[in-house]
Structure formats: structure tokens, C-alpha cells
Amino acid sequence: MSTQYHGACLCGKVKLSVPFANTEFSACHCQTCRKWSAGPLMTLAHSGDLTIEGQENVTHFNSSEWAERAFCKECGSHLYYHLKGTQNYYIAAWIFDDIKELKFTAEVFIDKKPTCYAFANPTHKLTEADILAMAAGKA
């Protein structure tokens, strides 16, 4: 069973409604995510359609051959990371004001994490090789 959650960018010109089946979130420590978000990118995974109000204010940046990142072109708020050719989205966790029970469950690209910080939460940790194997269907 899923619950519809509502989020918005900082200026409010982009609003998302997403039916999450669970509210487990993860952190990505890859260099691209850290550059984009000035720290680890924390996201909620969603597979399916997104309802976006203010689509004209969304800008997409092709960050790789397989993924794009979306942000509000007015305020710059990060909205989501999307795997091209799929309905797989990794939505910025902190744009949702109505999610109260988040659970931090995973860290990806853990081998790319700088040594200057660490999370105390017990999480499932995946390396770059783990992620690439999953993407290739080998895991």
C-alpha cells in the first residue's frame, strides 16, 4: 500500500506528488552527487509516474549517458535523479514536508565517501562495484 506525499522546491514553483510504498531513504556518496548537492545526496526511491505541478519551472541536466538530474530553474532546489529510459526516480528526501517517519536504510558508493564524515545510523552499504553489478543485472 502506498501513501501520496507532497513536496515542493524552496520557492514553491514546483510541486511533486508521489505515492511512496515506503519511506526508506538512502545517501549517495559518489562525486557527482556530492558536487551537485554539496554533500551526500539523500533520496527516496520511486518507480512509476510523478505528478509535477509547475513542470515549466523544471530544468534537466544530463549528468551521464544513463541519468539526468532535475532542479527548479527559479530557486535551484534539487528535485530528483532519474535513470533515463525508465520510470526509476530518486527524489530529494527533504522536499517533502508531510513525511514524518523516514528511515535511513542505505548508503551507496560508500567506497567514494570522503573520510571527513560518517553517519552513525546502521545502514546497508554498497560500493561502486556493487551498484554497477546491479545496473548490469549481475547482482
N, C-alpha and C positions, 0 to 999 in steps of 0.2 A: 504494500500500500504506500502511496506517495502523498506528500503534502505540498501544496502550492506555496512557495515562498516568494517574497517580493524584495527586490533590491534596486538601488539607484546609484548613479555616479554622484560625485561631490556636488555638482551644480544642479542635479535633478533633471537634466535634459534627456537622459537615457534611463529608462526603467526596464528591468527584467522581471519576468515571472517564470519561475522554474519549478516543475514538480519533482522534488527530490524524494527518492525512496528512502534514503538515509542521509544523515548529516555528518558523515565521517569526512574529514579533510586531510590533505597531505601538504607537504612542503617540498618544493623542488630547489635543489642547491646548484643546478647547472649554471654555468657562467652567463648564458643568455638570460635566464630568469632573474639572476641576481643583478645584471645590468639594467634590465627592464624595470625591476621593482625596487632597486636599492637595498636588496636583501632577499632572502628566500621567498619565492612566490608560493603563497598558501591558497589552495583551491579546493573546491568541491567538484567532484566528477559528475557529469551528466551525459547520458546518451539519449538523444531524441531532439525534438524541436524546442526552440526557445521562443518565448513571446517577448518581443522587444518593442517598446514604445519609444519613439524618438530615433528610429533607425537612421534618419538623415544626419544625426549627430555622431554616428559610429564610424570610426576610421579603422581600416585593417592594415596591418603591416605584415608582409610576407617574411617571416623571420627564418624560414628554411624552405626546402623543397616540399616538405610534408606538413608544415604548420604555419598558421597565421595567428597574430595577436590582435585583439580588438581593444580600442580605448575610445573614450569620449573626446571628440575633437575640440570641444569647448573647454573642459576643465582638465583633461588628460587622465582622468581616472581609468585604471585598468579594469577591463570588463571580463575578458576570457582569452584563453588559449584554445585554439581549435585545430584538430587534426583534419587537414584538407581531404575531401572525398569521403568523409564520414560524418556522422552526427555526434561525434565524441567531442565534448567541450569540457574544459577545466576552468571553472568560473571563479573569479576572485572571491574568496570567502567573506571578506569584510564589507562587501557592498550590501549584504543582507542584514537589515535591521531586525527582522522578525524571527530569525533563527536563534533560539536560546540554548539549545542543547547540542553544541558542536562537540565532536570527539576527534582529537588529533591522533590519527592511526598510522600514517606512513610518511617516510622521507625518501625521496628519490634522488638519484645522482649523489648519493651520500659520499662517494669517493671524490667528488668535486667540491665538497663543502670546505670552506676555509677553516683553519684551526682556531680562529679567534672567537667563535661562538659554538654553543651546543645547546640543544633542547633537553630539558630534564624528563619530559614525557617518554614513557616506553613506547616506541613505535617500531613498525616493520621497516627495515632499511634495505633499499635496493640500490645497487651500483649502476653505473652507466652500462656495463656489460649485461646486467640483468634486464634493464629496460630495452636495450637493443635486441636481446633474445626474445623478449615478449613481443616486440613490434614485428619481428620476423616470424612469429608463430612457433618459436622453438622452446618456449617455456610454458 
